[in-house]
Amino acid sequence: MPRALVTGASGTIGYIFCEQLKQQQWEVFSWNRKLVPIDDYYKMENFIKLIRPDVLFHLAYSPDPDQSWFVNYEWSSELAWLARVLNVKFLFASTNLVFKNTTPGPYTIQSIPDADRGYGFEKRKTEERVLFQNPDSIIARLGWQIGEKAGSNNMIDFFDRRIQSEGIIRTSTEWLPACSFLEDTSVKLIELATFFSPGIYMLDSNEQWNLYEITLALNQKFNFGWIIEPTDDYVFDSRMIDKRVKMVSLKERLSQLGCI
């Protein structure tokens, strides 16, 4: 039975991801930062030695500006290095936000990351650092994650907050977002770690749909009863195209797309 050590196990992707690992007969260990502090190199090293994972899946991140650089960049750097010296496969979850929101997509693996501020900048610099520390790393760029209900900071949460605060969801017909269902992302991350060579990969299920169409389809599929209004005030294409990675299409998950 393969062994997985997962950071961010309770995050947006983490819970669903760990459940998927267990379904595929992995032995799963989560990283508890209260028990294994991330500012103590030797405790981290000893913890990884104790677990002896086949793969270290690094999904954790911090949105807190007071600690984000340390958590998102420095911790990732240390983990990449530890995985290298301890001969553990390392997978780092990144984001399509490594590209500026003024640099139009769709992005390919030849597109050059250019985010120069905020979370996207941190992730861009972390990708560079991870590959410097451990050239055998696998980096997975992810888009906006879609769950089936609120509660894990996914797309549904975003819309739910809009309903709670404004009573209506206004979404652009001119925004084509990179996005995937959490379950599909989880399956593909395991595949990347199991079958793919080191490198950078892009995981995106959106072939052609704008956010307004996606919102309508989600509303119909899950009977949320949202009030939705189309806008054209945000014109952007943030999709990612990576022909090496076959993601389940949004159309398979949302049969309502194109039929509303």
Secondary structure, 3 states (H helix, E strand, C coil): CCEEEEECCCCCCHHHHHHHHHHCCCEEEECCCCCCCCCCHHHHHHHHHHHCCCEEEECCCCCCCCCHHHHHHHHHHHHHHHHHHCCCEEEEEEEHHHCCCCCCCCECCCCCCCCCCHHHHHHHHHHHHHHHHCCCCEEEEECEEECCCCCCCCHHHHHHHHHHHHCCEEEECCEECCEEEHHHHHHHHHHHHHHCCCEEEEECCCCCCCHHHHHHHHHHHHCCCCCEEEECCCCEECCECCCCCCCCCHHHHCCCCCCC
